[in-house]
Amino acid sequence: MHRRITDKEINQIVGKMKDDYAKIVLLSLETAMRTSEIASLNPSTDVDFENKRANLRNPKSGNPQSVYLSNKSIDLIKSITPLENGKLFSINEESMLDIFNHATKSLGINDISFTDIRLEAICRLSKIMPIEELGQTIGRKVGPYQNDQHLRKYYE
């Protein structure tokens, strides 16, 4: 069962992780991006710092995504030295989930998953952007004539 994660828990979890892994968690929290999307991000070709957007080339949803970047997420991206291939990280989703789960278990936090970070990000983003933009950010097609109930639940 998923639940809202608290700021205290987030701080504890990232405190248990190495710097790069902690930055993945924090970027996911700020952007609602998945691990694979964060890892494949190339700041020189995919990030528009001026317009505060990251364009995801191959998102899991299959839909083009232009992800909103907060000032905090921009600072996080700029604090990372890209790899030789230009990407931010060289970690796959399974490894990141293992690292996250190890951190939560060591803290005795047994009722959250990495997915809860993304859901928390969606909840937070829903307070600062219209549902259509939120849909674009997380790779969901929504609009006035489409069923957007799957997003409405995050507004509560």
TORPA-4810 file (N, C-alpha, C, O; in nm, 3 decimals):
<nodes>
NODE_1_0.085_-0.118_0.000_0.000_0.000_0.000_0.089_0.124_0.000_0.185_0.133_0.076_M
NODE_2_0.057_0.218_-0.085_0.134_0.340_-0.094_0.075_0.446_-0.001_-0.045_0.448_0.025_H
NODE_3_0.161_0.533_0.048_0.117_0.642_0.134_0.206_0.762_0.107_0.308_0.750_0.039_R
NODE_4_0.167_0.876_0.160_0.250_0.995_0.146_0.374_0.979_0.233_0.366_0.935_0.348_R
NODE_5_0.485_1.014_0.176_0.612_1.007_0.248_0.638_1.144_0.310_0.605_1.246_0.251_I
NODE_6_0.694_1.145_0.428_0.717_1.272_0.497_0.855_1.327_0.462_0.944_1.254_0.417_T
NODE_7_0.871_1.456_0.484_1.002_1.520_0.462_1.107_1.460_0.555_1.223_1.443_0.515_D
NODE_8_1.067_1.428_0.678_1.160_1.367_0.772_1.211_1.233_0.718_1.330_1.205_0.724_K
NODE_9_1.120_1.152_0.664_1.160_1.023_0.609_1.251_1.040_0.486_1.348_0.967_0.469_E
NODE_10_1.218_1.137_0.403_1.302_1.163_0.286_1.443_1.199_0.329_1.541_1.147_0.275_I
NODE_11_1.454_1.287_0.427_1.586_1.327_0.477_1.662_1.209_0.536_1.783_1.196_0.517_N
NODE_12_1.591_1.122_0.608_1.656_1.004_0.665_1.705_0.911_0.554_1.816_0.860_0.560_Q
NODE_13_1.621_0.889_0.454_1.656_0.797_0.345_1.775_0.849_0.266_1.872_0.775_0.244_I
NODE_14_1.771_0.974_0.224_1.883_1.027_0.145_2.010_1.034_0.230_2.120_1.027_0.177_V
NODE_15_1.994_1.049_0.362_2.109_1.049_0.452_2.178_0.914_0.458_2.296_0.905_0.490_G
NODE_16_2.105_0.808_0.428_2.160_0.671_0.429_2.223_0.633_0.296_2.287_0.528_0.285_K
NODE_17_2.207_0.717_0.194_2.253_0.682_0.060_2.377_0.760_0.022_2.403_0.869_0.073_M
NODE_18_2.455_0.702_-0.068_2.567_0.775_-0.126_2.512_0.893_-0.203_2.396_0.893_-0.245_K
NODE_19_2.595_0.994_-0.222_2.554_1.122_-0.280_2.478_1.109_-0.413_2.371_1.169_-0.428_D
NODE_20_2.531_1.033_-0.508_2.465_1.021_-0.638_2.326_0.959_-0.626_2.232_1.005_-0.690_D
NODE_21_2.314_0.855_-0.545_2.185_0.789_-0.528_2.086_0.881_-0.457_1.967_0.883_-0.490_Y
NODE_22_2.136_0.956_-0.361_2.050_1.052_-0.292_1.999_1.157_-0.391_1.883_1.199_-0.383_A
NODE_23_2.085_1.199_-0.483_2.043_1.298_-0.583_1.936_1.242_-0.676_1.849_1.317_-0.720_K
NODE_24_1.942_1.114_-0.706_1.837_1.053_-0.788_1.703_1.061_-0.714_1.601_1.096_-0.774_I
NODE_25_1.702_1.029_-0.586_1.579_1.036_-0.506_1.527_1.180_-0.504_1.408_1.203_-0.525_V
NODE_26_1.615_1.275_-0.480_1.573_1.415_-0.472_1.525_1.467_-0.607_1.430_1.545_-0.613_L
NODE_27_1.589_1.425_-0.716_1.542_1.466_-0.850_1.406_1.406_-0.880_1.321_1.473_-0.939_L
NODE_28_1.385_1.283_-0.841_1.254_1.221_-0.862_1.148_1.295_-0.781_1.037_1.318_-0.830_S
NODE_29_1.181_1.332_-0.660_1.087_1.405_-0.574_1.052_1.542_-0.633_0.939_1.587_-0.619_L
NODE_30_1.148_1.607_-0.696_1.125_1.739_-0.754_1.056_1.734_-0.890_0.986_1.828_-0.927_E
NODE_31_1.076_1.625_-0.965_1.031_1.623_-1.105_0.928_1.517_-1.138_0.862_1.525_-1.242_T
NODE_32_0.912_1.418_-1.052_0.827_1.300_-1.076_0.882_1.211_-1.186_0.810_1.128_-1.242_A
NODE_33_1.011_1.227_-1.219_1.073_1.140_-1.319_1.107_1.006_-1.256_1.135_0.995_-1.137_M
NODE_34_1.105_0.905_-1.340_1.145_0.771_-1.299_1.299_0.762_-1.299_1.367_0.843_-1.361_R
NODE_35_1.350_0.660_-1.229_1.495_0.639_-1.222_1.557_0.631_-1.360_1.658_0.695_-1.387_T
NODE_36_1.496_0.552_-1.448_1.551_0.535_-1.583_1.552_0.666_-1.660_1.643_0.691_-1.740_S
NODE_37_1.453_0.750_-1.638_1.446_0.879_-1.707_1.553_0.975_-1.654_1.613_1.050_-1.730_E
NODE_38_1.576_0.971_-1.524_1.679_1.056_-1.464_1.817_1.010_-1.511_1.901_1.092_-1.549_I
NODE_39_1.840_0.880_-1.507_1.972_0.826_-1.543_2.007_0.856_-1.689_2.124_0.878_-1.720_A
NODE_40_1.909_0.856_-1.776_1.937_0.878_-1.919_1.939_1.025_-1.958_1.967_1.057_-2.074_S
NODE_41_1.910_1.113_-1.865_1.908_1.256_-1.894_2.047_1.308_-1.928_2.143_1.284_-1.855_L
NODE_42_2.056_1.379_-2.039_2.182_1.441_-2.082_2.162_1.593_-2.069_2.090_1.652_-2.149_N
NODE_43_2.226_1.656_-1.971_2.203_1.798_-1.948_2.234_1.887_-2.068_2.168_1.989_-2.087_P
NODE_44_2.332_1.850_-2.149_2.368_1.937_-2.261_2.269_1.929_-2.378_2.260_2.022_-2.458_S
NODE_45_2.196_1.819_-2.389_2.101_1.806_-2.502_1.955_1.798_-2.460_1.866_1.830_-2.539_T
NODE_46_1.929_1.757_-2.336_1.791_1.733_-2.294_1.735_1.838_-2.198_1.614_1.842_-2.173_D
NODE_47_1.821_1.923_-2.146_1.776_2.018_-2.043_1.782_2.160_-2.096_1.885_2.205_-2.147_V
NODE_48_1.671_2.229_-2.084_1.662_2.371_-2.118_1.656_2.447_-1.986_1.548_2.468_-1.930_D
NODE_49_1.772_2.487_-1.938_1.781_2.552_-1.807_1.706_2.685_-1.805_1.645_2.720_-1.704_F
NODE_50_1.710_2.758_-1.914_1.644_2.888_-1.921_1.493_2.877_-1.905_1.431_2.957_-1.835_E
NODE_51_1.434_2.778_-1.972_1.288_2.760_-1.966_1.245_2.659_-1.861_1.127_2.626_-1.849_N
NODE_52_1.342_2.609_-1.784_1.315_2.516_-1.675_1.240_2.392_-1.721_1.137_2.355_-1.664_K
NODE_53_1.292_2.328_-1.826_1.228_2.207_-1.881_1.333_2.102_-1.912_1.446_2.134_-1.950_R
NODE_54_1.295_1.977_-1.895_1.376_1.863_-1.940_1.291_1.787_-2.040_1.177_1.751_-2.011_A
NODE_55_1.346_1.762_-2.156_1.274_1.688_-2.259_1.321_1.543_-2.257_1.438_1.514_-2.283_N
NODE_56_1.230_1.454_-2.226_1.264_1.313_-2.216_1.248_1.248_-2.352_1.142_1.256_-2.415_L
NODE_57_1.354_1.184_-2.395_1.354_1.122_-2.528_1.280_0.990_-2.531_1.203_0.963_-2.624_R
NODE_58_1.302_0.907_-2.431_1.241_0.774_-2.428_1.176_0.746_-2.293_1.220_0.657_-2.220_N
NODE_59_1.071_0.821_-2.260_1.007_0.797_-2.131_0.933_0.663_-2.129_0.893_0.611_-2.233_P
NODE_60_0.916_0.610_-2.011_0.848_0.482_-1.995_0.705_0.487_-2.049_0.655_0.387_-2.100_K
NODE_61_0.641_0.602_-2.038_0.503_0.616_-2.082_0.489_0.605_-2.233_0.381_0.573_-2.284_S
NODE_62_0.598_0.631_-2.306_0.592_0.630_-2.451_0.543_0.760_-2.510_0.554_0.783_-2.630_G
NODE_63_0.488_0.847_-2.426_0.440_0.977_-2.470_0.551_1.081_-2.452_0.623_1.076_-2.353_N
NODE_64_0.565_1.174_-2.546_0.667_1.278_-2.528_0.643_1.353_-2.397_0.529_1.384_-2.361_P
NODE_65_0.751_1.380_-2.328_0.740_1.450_-2.200_0.833_1.570_-2.196_0.951_1.562_-2.230_Q
NODE_66_0.776_1.679_-2.153_0.852_1.798_-2.123_0.833_1.822_-1.974_0.727_1.869_-1.931_S
NODE_67_0.933_1.790_-1.896_0.923_1.789_-1.751_0.962_1.924_-1.694_1.066_1.980_-1.728_V
NODE_68_0.878_1.975_-1.605_0.905_2.100_-1.534_1.024_2.080_-1.440_1.032_1.979_-1.370_Y
NODE_69_1.114_2.175_-1.439_1.229_2.171_-1.349_1.220_2.288_-1.250_1.220_2.404_-1.290_L
NODE_70_1.214_2.254_-1.124_1.216_2.356_-1.020_1.359_2.410_-1.007_1.453_2.352_-1.062_S
NODE_71_1.374_2.518_-0.935_1.509_2.571_-0.910_1.595_2.467_-0.838_1.714_2.454_-0.867_N
NODE_72_1.534_2.394_-0.745_1.608_2.292_-0.671_1.654_2.180_-0.766_1.767_2.133_-0.755_K
NODE_73_1.567_2.138_-0.858_1.608_2.032_-0.950_1.717_2.080_-1.046_1.807_2.003_-1.081_S
NODE_74_1.710_2.204_-1.087_1.815_2.261_-1.172_1.948_2.263_-1.097_2.052_2.227_-1.153_I
NODE_75_1.945_2.305_-0.971_2.067_2.305_-0.889_2.123_2.163_-0.874_2.244_2.143_-0.880_D
NODE_76_2.035_2.066_-0.854_2.080_1.927_-0.842_2.147_1.880_-0.971_2.254_1.820_-0.967_L
NODE_77_2.084_1.907_-1.085_2.140_1.866_-1.214_2.277_1.931_-1.236_2.372_1.866_-1.279_I
NODE_78_2.286_2.059_-1.206_2.412_2.130_-1.224_2.521_2.082_-1.129_2.640_2.101_-1.157_K
NODE_79_2.483_2.021_-1.018_2.582_1.973_-0.921_2.642_1.838_-0.959_2.735_1.791_-0.894_S
NODE_80_2.589_1.776_-1.064_2.633_1.643_-1.107_2.726_1.657_-1.227_2.692_1.725_-1.324_I
NODE_81_2.840_1.595_-1.219_2.932_1.591_-1.333_2.886_1.478_-1.425_2.889_1.361_-1.385_T
NODE_82_2.843_1.511_-1.547_2.795_1.405_-1.638_2.905_1.304_-1.671_3.024_1.335_-1.664_P
NODE_83_2.863_1.184_-1.706_2.954_1.079_-1.748_3.010_1.113_-1.885_2.967_1.210_-1.947_L
NODE_84_3.103_1.034_-1.934_3.163_1.058_-2.066_3.059_1.061_-2.177_3.073_1.135_-2.274_E
NODE_85_2.954_0.979_-2.163_2.848_0.975_-2.265_2.748_1.089_-2.251_2.653_1.098_-2.328_N
NODE_86_2.768_1.176_-2.153_2.681_1.291_-2.133_2.566_1.268_-2.037_2.503_1.364_-1.993_G
NODE_87_2.539_1.144_-2.005_2.429_1.113_-1.914_2.468_1.144_-1.770_2.586_1.155_-1.737_K
NODE_88_2.366_1.157_-1.686_2.392_1.192_-1.546_2.442_1.075_-1.463_2.531_1.092_-1.380_L
NODE_89_2.387_0.957_-1.484_2.417_0.843_-1.400_2.429_0.717_-1.485_2.380_0.711_-1.598_F
NODE_90_2.494_0.617_-1.429_2.499_0.487_-1.495_2.442_0.382_-1.399_2.514_0.295_-1.350_S
NODE_91_2.316_0.392_-1.374_2.249_0.297_-1.285_2.119_0.255_-1.350_2.050_0.336_-1.413_I
NODE_92_2.085_0.128_-1.333_1.956_0.085_-1.387_1.851_0.091_-1.276_1.883_0.105_-1.158_N
NODE_93_1.728_0.081_-1.317_1.617_0.097_-1.223_1.621_-0.009_-1.113_1.596_0.022_-0.996_E
NODE_94_1.652_-0.131_-1.149_1.654_-0.240_-1.050_1.757_-0.214_-0.941_1.729_-0.235_-0.823_E
NODE_95_1.875_-0.170_-0.980_1.979_-0.139_-0.881_1.938_-0.025_-0.790_1.960_-0.030_-0.669_S
NODE_96_1.878_0.078_-0.848_1.834_0.191_-0.768_1.726_0.149_-0.669_1.727_0.193_-0.554_M
NODE_97_1.635_0.065_-0.713_1.530_0.017_-0.622_1.591_-0.064_-0.508_1.547_-0.052_-0.393_L
NODE_98_1.691_-0.146_-0.538_1.759_-0.223_-0.433_1.825_-0.131_-0.331_1.815_-0.154_-0.211_D
NODE_99_1.892_-0.028_-0.380_1.959_0.068_-0.291_1.857_0.142_-0.206_1.876_0.160_-0.086_I
NODE_100_1.748_0.185_-0.268_1.642_0.255_-0.195_1.581_0.163_-0.089_1.564_0.203_0.026_F
NODE_101_1.549_0.040_-0.128_1.488_-0.054_-0.034_1.583_-0.087_0.082_1.538_-0.101_0.195_N
NODE_102_1.711_-0.098_0.054_1.808_-0.123_0.161_1.808_-0.006_0.261_1.812_-0.028_0.382_H
NODE_103_1.804_0.116_0.208_1.804_0.234_0.295_1.678_0.239_0.382_1.685_0.265_0.501_A
NODE_104_1.563_0.213_0.321_1.437_0.220_0.399_1.432_0.109_0.504_1.390_0.133_0.617_T
NODE_105_1.474_-0.009_0.467_1.471_-0.122_0.563_1.565_-0.095_0.680_1.532_-0.126_0.794_K
NODE_106_1.683_-0.039_0.651_1.779_-0.011_0.759_1.726_0.095_0.855_1.770_0.102_0.970_S
NODE_107_1.633_0.176_0.808_1.571_0.279_0.893_1.444_0.230_0.960_1.385_0.300_1.042_L
NODE_108_1.401_0.109_0.924_1.276_0.056_0.979_1.153_0.114_0.912_1.042_0.106_0.966_G
NODE_109_1.171_0.172_0.795_1.058_0.227_0.719_1.019_0.119_0.617_1.079_0.108_0.511_I
NODE_110_0.920_0.040_0.651_0.888_-0.078_0.572_0.762_-0.063_0.486_0.723_-0.157_0.417_N
NODE_111_0.700_0.053_0.491_0.571_0.065_0.419_0.574_0.169_0.307_0.470_0.221_0.269_D
NODE_112_0.692_0.198_0.253_0.701_0.285_0.136_0.794_0.223_0.033_0.879_0.139_0.065_I
NODE_113_0.776_0.266_-0.090_0.862_0.219_-0.199_0.909_0.340_-0.279_0.866_0.452_-0.254_S
NODE_114_0.997_0.315_-0.375_1.044_0.426_-0.458_0.929_0.489_-0.534_0.932_0.609_-0.562_F
NODE_115_0.828_0.411_-0.568_0.710_0.465_-0.636_0.644_0.574_-0.553_0.587_0.668_-0.608_T
NODE_116_0.652_0.562_-0.422_0.593_0.664_-0.335_0.663_0.799_-0.350_0.601_0.903_-0.326_D
NODE_117_0.790_0.799_-0.389_0.861_0.924_-0.416_0.797_0.993_-0.537_0.769_1.113_-0.533_I
NODE_118_0.773_0.917_-0.642_0.708_0.972_-0.763_0.567_1.021_-0.732_0.528_1.129_-0.776_R
NODE_119_0.492_0.944_-0.655_0.356_0.985_-0.620_0.356_1.112_-0.534_0.270_1.198_-0.551_L
NODE_120_0.452_1.121_-0.444_0.465_1.243_-0.362_0.498_1.362_-0.452_0.444_1.471_-0.434_E
NODE_121_0.585_1.340_-0.549_0.620_1.448_-0.643_0.497_1.493_-0.720_0.476_1.613_-0.739_A
NODE_122_0.415_1.399_-0.764_0.293_1.433_-0.838_0.200_1.514_-0.749_0.140_1.612_-0.794_I
NODE_123_0.187_1.473_-0.623_0.103_1.550_-0.530_0.153_1.693_-0.515_0.074_1.788_-0.517_C
NODE_124_0.283_1.707_-0.500_0.340_1.841_-0.482_0.327_1.925_-0.609_0.294_2.043_-0.602_R
NODE_125_0.353_1.864_-0.724_0.341_1.937_-0.851_0.196_1.977_-0.879_0.171_2.080_-0.942_L
NODE_126_0.102_1.897_-0.833_-0.040_1.928_-0.858_-0.083_2.058_-0.791_-0.183_2.117_-0.829_S
NODE_127_-0.007_2.101_-0.692_-0.039_2.226_-0.623_0.014_2.350_-0.695_-0.025_2.462_-0.663_K
NODE_128_0.105_2.329_-0.792_0.166_2.445_-0.857_0.141_2.451_-1.007_0.184_2.547_-1.072_I
NODE_129_0.073_2.352_-1.065_0.049_2.355_-1.210_-0.088_2.300_-1.245_-0.142_2.217_-1.173_M
NODE_130_-0.143_2.347_-1.356_-0.272_2.295_-1.402_-0.261_2.147_-1.438_-0.152_2.098_-1.470_P
NODE_131_-0.373_2.077_-1.433_-0.373_1.933_-1.456_-0.320_1.896_-1.595_-0.256_1.791_-1.610_I
NODE_132_-0.345_1.979_-1.695_-0.295_1.949_-1.829_-0.143_1.952_-1.832_-0.081_1.866_-1.895_E
NODE_133_-0.082_2.049_-1.764_0.064_2.057_-1.758_0.120_1.943_-1.674_0.224_1.887_-1.706_E
NODE_134_0.050_1.909_-1.566_0.092_1.796_-1.484_0.090_1.668_-1.568_0.183_1.587_-1.560_L
NODE_135_-0.014_1.651_-1.646_-0.023_1.535_-1.734_0.094_1.528_-1.830_0.151_1.421_-1.852_G
NODE_136_0.130_1.641_-1.888_0.244_1.648_-1.980_0.374_1.614_-1.906_0.459_1.542_-1.959_Q
NODE_137_0.389_1.664_-1.786_0.509_1.642_-1.708_0.528_1.494_-1.675_0.640_1.443_-1.678_T
NODE_138_0.418_1.424_-1.643_0.433_1.284_-1.604_0.401_1.187_-1.718_0.400_1.066_-1.698_I
NODE_139_0.376_1.241_-1.838_0.358_1.156_-1.954_0.219_1.099_-1.969_0.203_0.991_-2.025_G
NODE_140_0.120_1.170_-1.921_-0.020_1.126_-1.936_-0.093_1.227_-2.023_-0.076_1.348_-2.006_R
NODE_141_-0.174_1.178_-2.114_-0.254_1.267_-2.196_-0.383_1.297_-2.122_-0.462_1.206_-2.092_K
NODE_142_-0.404_1.424_-2.093_-0.526_1.466_-2.026_-0.575_1.593_-2.093_-0.499_1.663_-2.159_V
NODE_143_-0.698_1.621_-2.076_-0.755_1.742_-2.131_-0.900_1.753_-2.094_-0.953_1.666_-2.024_G
NODE_144_-0.965_1.857_-2.139_-1.104_1.880_-2.098_-1.200_1.773_-2.147_-1.307_1.756_-2.089_P
NODE_145_-1.164_1.700_-2.251_-1.255_1.599_-2.305_-1.208_1.456_-2.279_-1.265_1.361_-2.333_Y
NODE_146_-1.105_1.442_-2.199_-1.053_1.310_-2.170_-1.074_1.277_-2.024_-1.090_1.365_-1.939_Q
NODE_147_-1.074_1.149_-1.996_-1.090_1.104_-1.859_-0.959_1.124_-1.783_-0.860_1.055_-1.809_N
NODE_148_-0.958_1.216_-1.692_-0.836_1.243_-1.617_-0.851_1.205_-1.470_-0.782_1.259_-1.384_D
NODE_149_-0.942_1.112_-1.442_-0.963_1.071_-1.304_-0.839_1.008_-1.242_-0.817_1.016_-1.122_Q
NODE_150_-0.756_0.944_-1.327_-0.634_0.883_-1.275_-0.538_0.988_-1.220_-0.455_0.957_-1.135_H
NODE_151_-0.549_1.112_-1.265_-0.467_1.220_-1.210_-0.538_1.291_-1.095_-0.474_1.336_-1.001_L
NODE_152_-0.669_1.301_-1.103_-0.745_1.373_-0.999_-0.719_1.316_-0.860_-0.723_1.390_-0.761_R
NODE_153_-0.692_1.185_-0.850_-0.671_1.125_-0.717_-0.549_1.185_-0.648_-0.540_1.182_-0.526_K
NODE_154_-0.454_1.239_-0.726_-0.335_1.296_-0.663_-0.361_1.436_-0.608_-0.279_1.489_-0.533_Y
NODE_155_-0.473_1.495_-0.642_-0.506_1.629_-0.595_-0.560_1.626_-0.451_-0.566_1.729_-0.385_Y
NODE_156_-0.598_1.510_-0.405_-0.661_1.500_-0.273_-0.560_1.498_-0.161_-0.597_1.489_-0.044_E
</nodes>
